[in-house]
């Protein structure tokens, strides 16, 4: 059960598209690259948006933030993507206020992931927020909310089994390879893209596919070289991509290019498996038409069913309870934050009364109160006032009651 939501938070929205209503090819039309994100941040003020971040992953593109209308976010997002505003509206969902806040908590916990409990999402949330914060697009209320979100996610990971076992999109790719590539001689893997997701994939390949011959290619070669050294893989330059595709038995693509980088013309006729984990898709669609090439995407990988996932479903109630506690902690903080100007004004007024009218310790006795004692009593009154404002709705009575508490002997 949540506390009553403060009115100001009714302007917090999330809108987006995800795997529940659209497949990978459609989601790719609304994916946001690093360059597009930078552009979104620069033009956001023109859409009357000040505080927001965009979460764009292989199974969702969502925009979270404060605005007068969710329309502002839909228009901003579609202004920088290949998908139209009309298409976005037909596929998207919108949540507002407490529902939007809870959704963010669920996403960061892995409760809304295509693979339940996939913990890779929290790193993507952190990176998205970091980018927005760098451009001063995260204001204090949102920052506090995000801090609670990350604390909640961490607590769920450490105190429940929601992310237990080895199930994630990157692990699902390894499972898929093990299931569909039984010929041990077909062991040459090409991994194109060694960012955060590619790095996780490298670790899973090293752990679960020992003996495979792995080659890494990345737009920034230093990243590929570091991972190759760490896992004893090989690396090649981006200009060697076509030759590397032709040599490989299994091609994994986790790049973030705006256009396909693995093209139909690269394939020469041998049996190959291609797994495209990029959004937008970075493998040319026509590759799937080749009879000798099997193509899989993130939607296919996410259909895995095993005992680990069953165990994770049993942990959902525990995770939901933790989320409720952290949502309430944020709402409580926000409620008190709204009262800060009133508390400050009352404290200033009480100090003024003490200074100008020489209020005495027990009403109007002869012995005046020292300034040190007066300040202590005033702070005591303010603390009591804060507690009452937190538990009662007495907006018009707070000031008068605080003065009475201050001059009353009972407040000593």
N, C-alpha and C positions, 0 to 999 in steps of 0.2 A: 504494500500500500504506500503510495507516494504522498508527500506533503502537497499542499495546495501550491500550484505553480505561480510564481510571481508574474504579474502582468507583463513586465518588460520582456520576458523571455518568449512571449507569444510571437515576436518577430524573428525567432530563430527557425530556420527552415533547412530541410535537406530535400534535394530533388535529384533524380538520376535514372539510369538504366542499369539493369543487371541481368544475370543469367536466368532469372526466373521468367522473364517475358521476351528475351531476345537471345539469339544464338551468337556465336563468336563473330561471324561476318557482319552482323548488324551492329553489335557492340563496337566493332572496330571503327564505325563511322563517327562515333562519339568519343573515342579515346583521345587522351590529351598527352602529347609528347612534352618533353622538357621545354622546347622552344615555344610551343603553344601555351604552356603554363605561364611562362614569362610574359607573353603577350596578354593573356587574360588578366594578369595582375596589373599590367600597365593601363589597360582600358577600363578596368572595373569601376573607377569613380564616375565615368560617363554613364554607367548604368545605376548610379546611386547605391553602390555597394562599397562598404568600407572594411568589413571584417569577414573573411571567408577563406576556405581552402578547398582544393579539388583533389579527390581521391580517384585515381585512374589506374586500374589493375586489369589483369586478364579476364576478370569476371564482373567488373563494374566500373562505371564512371559516375561519381556522385559529387555534388557541390554542396558544402555545408556553410552556413553563415547567417548573418543578420541583414535583413532588408525590409522594406515596407511591404513588398509582395514577392511571392515566389516567382512571379513572371520575370522579375529582374534577373534572377539566376538562370532561368531557362533561356532567356534572350542572350545573356552573356556567354553561356556555354556554347550555344549553337552558332554564335558569331565567329567562333574559332575552329569549328569542326566541319567535316565534310557532310555530316547529316544535317537535314533541315530542321527548323524550329517546329514545323508541323509534324514531322516524323518523330521528333523528340517528345512532343506532347502526347502522341498516340501510344508511345511505349513507356513513358516515364511514370514514376510514382512521386508523390509529394507527401512529406510529413512536416508537421508544424508543432512548435512548443515542446511539451513533455514527450510527445511521440517521436519527434525528431531527435531529442536528446537521448532517449532510450535507444533509438536506432543506432546512433553513433557508438554507444556503449556496446551494443550487441555485435556490431561490425568489428570493433577492435578486439573483442573477446573471441572472435571466430565463430560466433553463433549464427551469423548470417552468411558464412562462407559457402562456396560451392561444395567443398569438402569440410564437413563439420569439424570445428576446432583447429582449422589450418592457421597456425600461429604466424605465418609469414606476413599476414595482413597488418599486424601491429607495426612492423618495421616500415611498411608502406605509408601508414598513417603518420608516423613520426617524420618521414621524409617530406610528405606533402605539407605538413604543418611548418616544418623548418623552412621550406621554400617560401611559403606565404609570410612567415614571420620576418624573413630577411627583407621583404618588401614592405614591412610595417602594416601588414594586412591582418594581423591578429590582435584584437584589442583585449584588455584585461579580463573581461567576463569570459570571452572564448578561451583565453589562455588557462584560466582557472578550470573551466569545464574540461579542457583537454588533459590537464594534469590529473583530474579525477578519473578520466577515461583510462589513462595509462596506468594509474595505480590499480584500478579495478581489473584491467587486463592482466597485469602482473600477478595480482593476488589470485585470480582465477587459474592462471597457469601453474602457480606454485602450490595451491591448496585444493585443487580439484584434478580430476583426470580428463578434463575436456580436451586437452591437447596431448594426452598420453599416447604412447606408441609412436609409430613412424608412418604417419599418414599426412601428406601434403601434396600439392600439385607436383612439386619436383620429385617427390618419392613415387607418386602415381606414375610419372613418366618412366621411372626405372622399372616399376612393376610391369608396365605395359611392354617394355623392351624384353624383359625376362619371359613374358608370356608369349610374345609373338616372334621372338628371334631365338629359336631353339637350335639352329645350326651354329655350332661353336666356331666355325670358320668365318662366319659373318660377324666379325667383331670390331670393325673399324667404325668409330663414332666421330662425327664432326659436330662440335657445339659452336654455333654462331651466336655470340652475345654473352659477355661475361660480367654483366652488371650484378646487382643484388640477387636477382632470381637465378641468373646463370651461375653465380657463385654457390648458391645452395644446391643447384643441380650437380655441379662438379663434386661437391662433397658426397652426395648420394651415389653418384657414379663410382667414385673411389671406394665407398663403403660397401656397395652392393653389387657392383659389376667388376670384380677384380679380374685382371687379365685382358680387359678390353683395351684396344689401341685407340687412344683419345687425342684428338686434335682440336685446339681452341683457336677461334678467330674473333677479333673484336675491333670495332672502329678505333678505339684507343688501345694500341698494342701493348702498352705497359700493364694494363689490367690483365690481359691474357697471359702475358709473360709471368706475372706474379703468381697467378693461379696454376699455371703449368709447372712452375718450379715447386709450388707447395704440394701438388698431387702427382708429380712425376709424369705429367702429360707433355705433349708437344704443342707448339703454337706456330701459326703461319700468319702472313699478312692478309689484309682485306682484299688486295688485288689477286690473291690466290684462291678466292672463294670458289670460282667455277671449277677449277682443277680439283679442289678439295671435295666438292660435292660429288664429282665423278668418281673419286677414289673411295668414298665412304660407303658403308653398308647402311648406316643409321645416321640421319641428319636431324639434329635438334636445333630449333631456332627460337631464341629468346631475345632477339634484337628489338629495338624501339624505333625503327625507321618508319617514315610516313608512307613509303611505297614498298612493295615486295622487293626483297633482295635475292631470294632464291627463285630462279626463273625456270620455266619449262624447258628452255633450250639447253640448260645445263645437264639434263638427263639423257643418257646414251643407250638405254635399253636393258641394263641389268636390274635385278630385283633389289629394291631399296625400300626402307621405311623412313618416312618423314614425319616428325612430330613438331607442329608449329604451336608454340606457347606464347606467341606474340599477339598483342592487340594494339593497333590493327594488325591483321594477318600479314606476315612478312614472307610468306610463300605464295607465289603466284597461283591463283585459283585453278588455272588450267593444268597444273601439275597433277591434280587429282584425277584428271581424265586419262592419264597414262596407265595402261593396264599392268605394267610391271612395277608401279610405285604405289605403296600404301601410305595414305595420308591420315593423320589423326590430329585433332586439336584439343584444346583444354576442356571442352564440353564432353568429349568422349572419355578423356582420362578421369573426369570427375564422377563417372558413373560406377566407380569401384564400390564393392560391398564386401566388407569383411568383419571379423570379430572385433577389431579395434574400433571401427565406427559404431558398432552396436554398444560397446562399452562406453563410448563417448556420449551417446544419447542418454545414458543413465546419469550423467553428470550435469545435464542441463538445468535441473531445478536448483542445484547448488550454485551454479554460475548465475542464474537469474536472481537468487537471493543476494549474492555479493553485489551485483549490479544495482539492485534496489537500494542497498545501503549507501553506495557511492553516489547515486543520483540524488538521494535525499541529503547527503552531505553537501553536495553542490548547491541544491536549492536552498538549504539552510544558510549557507555562506552568502548566497545572492540576496536573500531576504534581509540579512543583517547589513549587507553592503548598502542597501537602499535606505537604511535607517541612519547611516553614518552622518549625513549632513544635519539631521535633526539632533542627534546626540551631541555633535560638535557645537551647534547653536545653543543648546540648553546649557552645556558646560560653560560656554563663554558668558552666557547671561548670569549664571550662578556666581562666577568669578567676579562679574561686574557688581552684582548685589553685595557680595562680601566686601568688595573694595569701597563702595560708595555709601553703604548703609550700615556697615559694622554690625553684621548679624552676630549675635552672641551664642555661646555654646549651648545654653539651655533656654532658648527663647530670648528674653530681654533682661537677663541678670547683669550684674555689674562687670563680671569678668569677660573681656573680649576673647574671641578665638584667634589664635595665632594663624598667620597665613599658611604655615606648613600643615597645621591641623585642619584648616579650612579646605585646603587642596585635597587632603586625604578624604575628608567627608564628601566633598564634591564628587571625587572619583567613585566613591562608594555609592553615591546616589545615582551616578551615570551608569554604573555596572548594574544596579538594580533595575534602572529604567530599561536598559538593553534587554535584560531577562524578561521583563514584562511585555516589551514590544515584540519579543520573539514568541511569547506564549499567548498574548492577548491582542485583540484588535481594538486598541484604545487611542486612536490617532489624535483626537481632540483633547484628551485628558492628560497626555504625557507631560506637557510643560507645567501645568498647574500642580500635578501630583509630584513632580520633581522638586518644585519650590517648597511644597509642604513637607516633603521628606527632608529637605535640607534644614529648614528652620525648626523642625520638630525635635524635641529632646530625644525622642525614640531613635533618631538617626545617629546618635552619638556612637 
